Amino acid sequence: MSEEFKLPSYREQSPKVAERFRKMYSRPVKMEIKGLSKTFQTSKGTTTALKGIDFSIYHREFVSVIGPSGCGKSTLIRMLAGLDFPTGGEALLEGKPVTGPGSDRGMVFQGYTLFPWLTVKKNVMFGLELSGKSGSAVESEARSWINIVGLSGFEDSYPSQLSGGMKQRVAIARALANNPRILFMDEPFGALDAQTRSQMQAYLLQIWKNVDVTIMFVTHDLDEAIYLSDRILVLKANPGEVNEVIEVPVPRPRTPEQFISPEFLATRKRLEELIHPKGAQEEKELPVVRMVGAEDEVE
Ligand SMILES: Nc1ncnc2c1ncn2[C@@H]1O[C@H](COP(=O)(O)OP(=O)(O)OP(=O)(O)O)[C@@H](O)[C@H]1O
């Protein structure tokens, strides 16, 4: 008889992984979130989108935010980016309160936010020119960012000539060209097909490794969060609060083969327990629409 396969605890870390976290926690705090809350007044009453979020993101960390729909993931990232304002608490970037948008924070969203009338190079140069730089230095800087995201040769293409994954790489290059202290990514790969999405995840890990940047990444995809992150901030809904912070025990460098490693599976199981707790959703029988004979029934 074979022994029952037992997953390790998602808290079990190899010495190498524990050492990586020790190093990470010894780095300076990049962003400190202190008691951050947000309520919205609507015609139906008050919605508490976020309540008392406390969390610190360390320099060069990759953090993902995950949670059920409506738990406040986008609201959180928008407030940290300075695009919306908290109704309580505050966020500090390198010790300074966030009071509005700024070039020290980059954003990449799910929708392709490139200017369709500008070439790849001009899209990447846009932020640099806004900051007052000009001339050949800007152009060569833009070229080097285009190279970093693997799009050399496409400098003069227009967004309409690129695939979805390529457009998102341009959006990443444009955000990084401003040299942000932190990059916020809100479901950046949500609109991509599964194959392009996994390629983009691998690209993003390479870019993160090669560029001095800290990343906060919102996703619905549990595997994506585990594959990319150092830690996962799990939120719960109504009101949006921190449910758990998971230190991902999967060693780096990450590879797709790790998706079936015991550490990966244990982390996935824990995330599923947190996000889809048993009994939270009653299994509903869907109505049967009989369009075939009983002998054609399937299970
Ligand atoms: N501008 C707004 N006015 C009123 N309520 C809002 C507004 N923006 C967000 N909310 C509410 O705040 C809560 C959190 O919304 P948010 O979009 O941040 O959640 P989310 O976790 O990103 O959701 P999803 O996973 O579905 O994208 C929801 O209940 C939402 O209805």
Residues whose N, C-alpha, C, O or C-beta is under 5 A from the ligand:
A	BS01	LIG	F40 T42 T47 A49 P68 S69 G70 C71 G72 K73 S74 T75
